[in-house]
Amino acid sequence: MKGGEELAQLVLKNLYKRYDNQEKSLFRKKKPPNDYAVKDLSFSCYDGEFIGILGPSGCGKSTTLRMIAGLEAFTAGDAYIGDIRINDLKPKDRNIGLAFEDYALYPPLTVYENLAFNMRAKGKSNEEIKKAVDYVAPLLKVDDLLETKPPALSGGQKQRVNIARAIVRRPGLLLLDEPLSHLDGKMRQTLRHEIKRMHHEIKCTTIIVTHDQMEAMSLADRIVIMKDGELQQMGTPLEVYDNPTNEFVAGFIGEPPMNLLRSTIAAAGSGFLFTFADSDLRVEVPERYDSLIHHGMEITLGVRPVDVRVAKKETAGSFVPIAFYENLGDECRIGVRVGSMLLNMATPDAVYFERGQMVQLEFKAEKTHLFHPGTGERIR
């Protein structure tokens, strides 16, 4: 496998990982026998693509990254970089750069020597090392820190150095394991922009693992969403936001998350209505669902907070009470009670409501989603 400027296409085929009582890991707690941390995971990414692996803690995303890097053995399955099967390749032979959540810098060494360390270990000349450091340091804005030692750096600066060290030898595949989780909100946003800019500059195939959907949505060309070790959906940020494949993806993507309301379909004339237990609220069912539903059918109705609003004009429809109101400056968030369920709304309009105030709602019918209440899968 060539180093330098080469890009990498990554393909994972039916990947499994199980931790048993005999297997030890430096990176995580052991799992009970027969409990798969990763189950039948398959996906691929293109040369130069930015992939986000997103999911809650314990879903297997970091385990997947470590298997790609060669720090964990596969229980089953195959992985390819380009046309080379990497299952049995040592980490140093995979042409991979890896930046962990923890910075793991060498305190006695300057930033320059931290960046140069791996290249020195590979026997690169001082001239090659200087050329590589001089190229990478400005990309991560650490060129003015080269003579500084890690104890004198802030958290954001340490993470910049950490990422710069991962890409200084120009790997074909760059792996980032929750690189922003230790930083405060403003620094995370700043470094997020810099990672995106760096990716476009070096055109390196990049995979970032995160539990923060904002990071995945803003950075990645496509997102892999995992739960309990299994792939739930893979698509562009817009695809997973607008067309979630199941309730988990619908509720995980979006801030605030999608409202998921248990509903019973009721026939009404030539059409149907969404009805809700212990609530007088009735919502007209879009005609496009008519062939999928029937009177008395139980479903879960999904609607984004931005796709439902308080009606501006009073009509003959039903009223629901305001449960809470929050003005966040750039938007207002409103919650209403629908029986025992809470429905959230988000609007940029400058509005104000009192708790307990009775209001009517308007749904964007074309933006609603139906899910099976038993399986959680989307009804298409």
C-alpha positions in Angstrom: 0.0 0.0 0.0 1.5 3.3 -1.0 1.8 6.2 1.3 1.7 9.9 0.5 -1.0 11.4 -1.6 -3.0 8.2 -2.2 -6.7 8.3 -1.2 -8.4 5.3 0.2 -11.7 3.6 -0.5 -12.9 1.7 2.6 -15.3 -1.3 2.4 -16.6 -3.2 5.4 -18.4 -6.5 4.8 -20.4 -8.3 7.5 -18.3 -7.1 10.4 -18.8 -8.7 13.8 -17.0 -8.0 17.1 -17.6 -10.0 20.3 -15.8 -9.6 23.6 -15.6 -12.8 25.6 -14.3 -13.5 29.1 -10.9 -14.5 27.8 -10.3 -11.5 25.6 -8.8 -8.4 27.1 -9.0 -4.9 25.6 -7.0 -1.9 26.6 -9.7 0.4 25.4 -13.0 -0.8 26.8 -14.7 -2.9 29.4 -15.3 -6.6 28.6 -18.7 -7.5 27.3 -20.6 -10.6 28.5 -20.1 -13.8 26.3 -22.0 -13.9 23.0 -22.9 -10.2 23.3 -21.8 -8.6 20.0 -20.4 -5.1 20.2 -20.7 -4.9 16.4 -23.2 -7.0 14.5 -23.2 -7.7 10.7 -22.0 -4.2 9.9 -21.5 -3.4 6.2 -20.9 -0.1 4.5 -18.4 1.6 2.1 -17.0 5.1 1.6 -15.6 6.7 -1.5 -12.1 8.1 -2.1 -11.9 11.5 -0.3 -15.3 11.2 1.3 -16.0 12.4 4.9 -18.1 9.8 6.8 -19.6 10.3 10.2 -20.4 7.3 12.5 -23.1 8.5 14.8 -24.9 6.8 17.7 -25.4 6.8 21.5 -22.7 5.6 23.9 -22.1 1.9 23.7 -23.5 1.4 20.2 -20.2 0.1 18.8 -19.0 3.1 16.8 -15.6 3.4 18.5 -15.1 -0.4 18.4 -15.7 -0.2 14.6 -13.1 2.5 14.3 -10.5 0.5 16.3 -11.1 -2.5 14.1 -10.5 -0.5 11.0 -7.3 0.9 12.6 -6.1 -2.6 13.5 -6.3 -2.1 17.3 -9.1 -4.7 17.7 -9.3 -8.0 15.9 -12.4 -8.9 13.9 -14.6 -11.7 15.2 -15.9 -12.2 11.7 -16.2 -10.2 8.5 -13.8 -8.5 6.2 -12.4 -5.0 5.6 -10.7 -3.6 2.5 -8.8 -0.4 1.8 -8.8 -0.1 -1.9 -8.4 -3.6 -3.2 -6.3 -4.8 -0.2 -7.9 -7.0 2.5 -6.6 -5.5 5.8 -7.9 -8.1 8.3 -4.4 -9.4 9.0 -2.4 -6.2 8.3 -0.6 -4.6 11.3 -1.8 -1.0 12.1 1.5 0.5 10.8 0.9 -1.2 7.4 -2.7 0.2 6.8 -1.7 3.8 5.9 -4.1 5.1 8.5 -3.9 8.2 10.7 -5.7 8.0 14.0 -6.6 10.8 16.5 -8.1 9.7 19.8 -10.5 11.5 22.1 -7.6 11.8 24.5 -4.7 13.9 23.2 -1.9 11.5 24.3 0.9 14.0 23.5 4.4 13.6 24.8 4.8 16.2 27.5 8.6 16.5 27.4 8.6 17.1 23.6 7.8 20.3 21.7 4.8 20.5 19.4 7.3 20.1 16.5 8.8 17.0 17.9 5.4 15.5 18.7 4.4 16.0 15.1 7.7 14.6 13.9 7.8 11.6 16.3 6.2 9.0 14.0 8.1 10.1 11.0 11.4 9.9 12.9 10.4 6.4 14.0 10.0 5.4 10.3 13.5 6.7 9.5 12.4 9.8 7.5 15.0 12.5 6.9 15.0 15.8 8.7 14.2 17.5 5.4 11.2 15.3 4.8 9.9 15.8 8.3 10.3 19.6 8.1 8.5 19.7 4.8 5.6 17.7 6.2 5.3 19.7 9.4 5.5 23.0 7.6 2.6 21.8 5.4 0.4 20.5 8.2 1.0 23.0 11.0 -0.7 25.9 9.2 -3.7 23.8 8.3 -4.5 23.2 12.0 -3.2 26.6 13.0 -0.4 25.3 15.2 2.4 26.8 13.2 3.0 29.4 16.0 3.1 26.7 18.7 5.9 24.5 17.3 8.4 25.4 20.0 5.8 25.1 22.8 5.4 22.0 25.0 2.0 20.3 25.6 1.6 21.4 29.2 1.4 25.0 28.1 -1.3 24.4 25.6 -5.1 24.8 26.0 -7.4 21.9 25.3 -8.3 23.2 21.8 -4.6 23.6 20.9 -3.8 20.1 22.2 -6.5 18.6 20.0 -5.3 20.6 17.0 -1.8 19.1 17.6 -3.3 15.7 18.0 -5.1 15.8 14.7 -2.0 17.4 13.0 0.1 14.5 14.2 -2.4 12.0 12.7 -2.2 13.6 9.2 1.5 14.8 9.1 2.5 11.7 7.2 -0.4 12.1 4.7 -2.3 8.9 5.4 -4.8 7.5 2.9 -7.5 7.1 5.6 -7.9 9.5 8.6 -9.8 8.2 11.7 -11.1 10.6 14.3 -12.5 9.1 17.5 -14.7 11.8 19.2 -11.9 14.5 18.8 -14.1 17.3 20.1 -15.8 15.8 23.2 -13.4 17.3 25.7 -13.8 20.9 24.4 -16.3 23.6 25.4 -19.1 24.6 23.1 -17.5 27.5 21.3 -14.2 25.8 20.9 -16.0 22.7 19.5 -17.7 24.9 16.8 -14.4 26.6 15.9 -12.5 23.3 15.6 -15.4 21.7 13.7 -15.0 24.4 11.0 -11.2 23.8 10.9 -11.6 20.1 10.5 -14.0 20.6 7.6 -11.6 23.1 6.0 -8.6 20.7 6.6 -10.5 17.8 5.0 -11.2 19.9 1.8 -7.5 20.9 1.8 -5.9 17.5 2.1 -8.7 15.5 0.4 -8.1 12.6 2.7 -10.8 9.9 3.2 -12.0 10.7 6.7 -14.2 8.9 9.3 -15.2 10.7 12.5 -16.9 8.9 15.3 -19.2 11.0 17.5 -22.3 10.9 19.6 -23.0 14.5 18.7 -25.4 14.8 15.8 -24.4 18.4 15.2 -20.9 17.3 14.5 -22.0 14.5 12.2 -24.5 16.7 10.3 -22.1 19.6 9.8 -19.0 17.6 8.9 -20.0 14.5 7.1 -20.8 13.9 3.5 -22.7 10.8 4.6 -23.7 9.5 8.1 -23.7 5.9 9.4 -26.2 5.7 12.3 -25.7 2.8 14.7 -27.6 1.3 17.6 -26.7 -1.7 19.7 -23.9 -2.6 17.3 -26.1 -2.6 14.2 -26.4 -0.2 11.2 -29.7 1.6 11.3 -29.3 3.9 8.3 -26.6 5.4 6.0 -27.2 8.5 4.0 -26.5 12.2 3.5 -27.4 14.5 6.4 -30.5 15.6 4.5 -31.6 12.0 3.7 -31.4 10.8 7.3 -33.2 14.0 8.5 -36.0 14.0 5.9 -36.4 10.3 5.4 -35.5 8.4 8.6 -35.8 4.6 8.2 -37.2 4.0 11.7 -38.2 5.6 15.0 -34.7 5.4 16.4 -33.2 7.5 13.6 -36.2 9.8 13.6 -35.8 10.5 17.3 -32.0 10.6 17.3 -31.5 13.1 14.4 -32.6 16.6 14.8 -32.6 19.2 17.7 -35.1 19.2 19.1 -35.8 15.6 18.0 -38.7 14.5 16.0 -42.0 14.2 17.9 -43.2 10.6 18.0 -46.9 10.4 19.0 -48.9 7.2 19.3 -52.1 7.6 17.3 -55.2 5.7 16.2 -56.5 6.2 12.6 -60.1 7.1 12.4 -62.2 7.2 9.3 -63.8 10.6 8.6 -65.9 11.0 5.5 -63.8 10.1 2.4 -60.5 10.5 4.4 -58.9 9.7 7.7 -57.9 11.5 10.9 -55.0 11.0 13.4 -56.5 10.7 16.8 -54.8 10.6 20.2 -55.7 8.9 23.5 -57.1 11.3 26.1 -57.0 14.2 23.7 -59.5 16.0 21.5 -56.8 16.8 19.0 -57.6 15.6 15.5 -55.1 15.9 12.6 -56.1 15.2 8.9 -54.2 12.3 7.4 -52.5 13.3 4.0 -54.1 11.5 1.1 -50.8 9.8 0.2 -51.2 7.5 3.2 -54.7 6.4 2.3 -53.5 3.1 0.7 -51.4 2.2 3.7 -53.9 2.7 6.6 -57.3 1.7 7.7 -59.8 2.7 10.4 -58.7 1.6 13.9 -55.1 1.1 12.8 -52.5 1.9 15.5 -49.5 3.9 14.2 -46.8 6.2 15.5 -47.0 9.7 13.9 -43.7 11.5 13.5 -43.4 15.2 12.9 -40.4 17.6 13.3 -40.9 20.5 15.8 -40.3 22.9 12.9 -43.2 21.3 10.9 -46.0 22.0 13.4 -46.9 25.4 14.8 -49.6 27.2 16.7 -52.4 28.2 14.3 -52.5 32.0 13.6 -56.2 32.0 13.1 -58.8 30.3 15.3 -60.9 27.6 13.5 -63.4 25.0 14.4 -60.7 22.5 15.4 -59.7 21.3 18.8 -57.5 23.1 21.4 -54.5 21.8 23.4 -52.8 23.4 26.4 -49.4 25.0 26.4 -47.0 23.0 28.7 -43.9 25.2 28.4 -42.5 28.2 26.5 -38.8 29.0 26.0 -37.4 32.0 24.1 -33.8 31.2 23.0 -33.3 34.4 21.1 -32.9 32.9 17.6 -36.0 30.7 18.1 -38.9 30.0 20.4 -39.6 26.5 21.7 -43.1 25.6 22.7 -44.5 22.4 24.2 -48.1 21.3 24.2 -49.9 18.4 25.9 -51.5 15.8 23.7 -53.1 13.5 26.2 -50.2 12.1 28.3 -47.7 13.0 25.5 -45.6 16.1 24.9 -45.4 17.6 21.5 -42.5 20.1 20.9 -42.5 23.0 18.4 -39.7 25.3 17.3 -40.3 28.6 15.5 -38.1 31.6 14.6 -41.2 33.8 15.0 -41.3 36.3 17.9 -44.2 34.8 19.8 -45.2 34.5 23.4 -47.5 32.1 25.2 -48.4 31.5 28.8 -48.3 28.0 30.4 -51.8 26.5 30.3 -53.0 28.8 27.4 -55.2 26.8 25.0 -54.1 26.9 21.4 -54.8 25.2 18.1 -52.2 23.5 15.9 -51.3 23.4 12.2 -49.3 20.4 10.9 -47.3 20.4 7.6 -49.0 17.3 6.3 -46.3 16.7 3.6 -43.7 16.5 6.4 -45.3 13.9 8.5 -44.0 10.3 8.9 -45.7 7.0 9.9 -44.0 4.3 11.9 -45.1 0.8 12.9 -45.7 0.9 16.7 -44.4 -2.6 17.2 -41.2 -2.7 15.0 -40.5 1.0 14.9 -39.9 0.7 11.1 -41.2 3.4 8.8 -44.4 2.7 7.0 -43.8 3.5 3.3 
